[in-house]
Amino acid sequence: MTSQPINWDPSDQTLLNECLDKVLLSPVFEKSHRQQDLLSYLVKETLAGNAHRLKGYTLGVEIFGRGVDFDPSADAIVRVQVGRLRTMLREYYSLYGQSEVVLFELPKGSYAVDITLRDFSKTPVQASVPISNATPNSIEHDASLAVLPFTNLGPSSNGPDSEHDYFTDGITDNLIYELSRLSGLFVISRQSSFNYRGAMKSSKEIGAELGVKYLLEGSVQLSGKRIRVTAKLVEASTGGYLWSERYESTLHEIFALQDEITLGIVKAMQIKLAWVEAELFGHEGTESIEAHDALLRGMACHWKYTPKFVAEARMHFTRAVELDPAYAAAHAWLARTLLFQWVMRWDLEASLRQNAFDHAQRAVALNDHLPYALSILGWAHLWLKHRDASIANCRQAVALDPNNAEAQLFLSFSLSSAGRGEEALFYIEKALRHNPHSSAFYEFTLGQAYLVLKDYNKAIAAYKRGCELSETFPPNHVYLCATYALLGMGDEMRSSRESAFSIMGGDKSRMIEPPWTDEELATTYEHVLQAAGLK
């Protein structure tokens, strides 16, 4: 980009302004005032020949209100917001601006805007896609994949046996986990994939709803100590099979079998593995089939998110750890379950939080390259108010597993708890792209980011969606009530307070634990809880 003023004749300048206004007032930008201001500023400075002034420090101070001591290397607000702006521009031109004469682009490595006058005289112009027909979760990555729940065929040809559903789900879970660690793939999260269990929808419909090009489907048949797995890679848009394979093995070779299936998919999709990723294969979690079976049973219970089933999950994970004390994943899952019980006040045992932290530390000590273990250790640090350690561990997990929606979720929550709303919003939005079918927890985490940013209307909207997704998940009800109290909305506050107390059985001692590691936020929250009558 030139560092001299760009000379436009009056008609071009008018056209440019009109096209910029279209972008700023489009559905993509209309509610993102910060992005509107940022794009307007970057275009203005670029046209004035001030591209050389567009540095991280300058933007932080002039656009985002940072002080003169602002350090772009320590505070990621500029990187995060410019990254969001690039994504929003691509979304605008994909959905609305395909026929725009003026093209605004923000190339990577630069804060100066590329402004191009496009000539459509030699190229047919495609009509813009109306919002009603647009894919809501379109994925730019060519190699985008959703692993659908595999079908349990049971121990014989006589039909399925629900007793083995947990095992079949475990196969699916492990494939999602292994594939998500590969940088060449974009993988939809477990939660969204499992929404399609038993769904009477075509591959084209599922692919469009999830925004992926490929689907992986299959079946599992477990008979005694032998297992048979069939896997099929489907092109979502056509429903055609690109690859299909059947595998047979023994339970003692289950990890090698899962590696073989994963590598078959990688080969079929022509994904090039980095050498570090290639080394991921062959690292088995445990040699104890009984410990692995207990882990899978625990996971099946944990995903139900009720006091009864989480307690049962804790029992299974405890057994897995007892059967193999060196099983890192079992320690991580046990830590997560203990923390969940403590945070939700489902178990008031005083030592629960420290026990969870000990198991999380043990998991990472056993395998410090296991993203899930690092995420849970970061989560455990958070509830012990170890702000920096929490964020550092969660960052490491995301770096190791860029497709892991839960790793991004935990990182976002750790950041918002520390008062770093911009980064928190960036990561929860990334998590939601991997998990288009949101949950109460995801909406709560999104609400927290908006709450820290003092964007209270969006925080309320997120908490409300969370309440609708789960009437029994207390955090959304509690924080919705607190936000109403903060805004002085008395009627709404009292209504949501009744809902929160109803979930907690009217017992204030079971109020969920606050996550704040920022002292000012913690103090404010305590005052708001008092004002809302929640304490």
Order of alpha helices (4+ residues) and beta strands (2+ residues): alpha-alpha-alpha-alpha-beta-beta-beta-beta-alpha-beta-alpha-alpha-beta-beta-beta-alpha-alpha-alpha-alpha-alpha-alpha-alpha-alpha-alpha-alpha-alpha-alpha-alpha-alpha-alpha
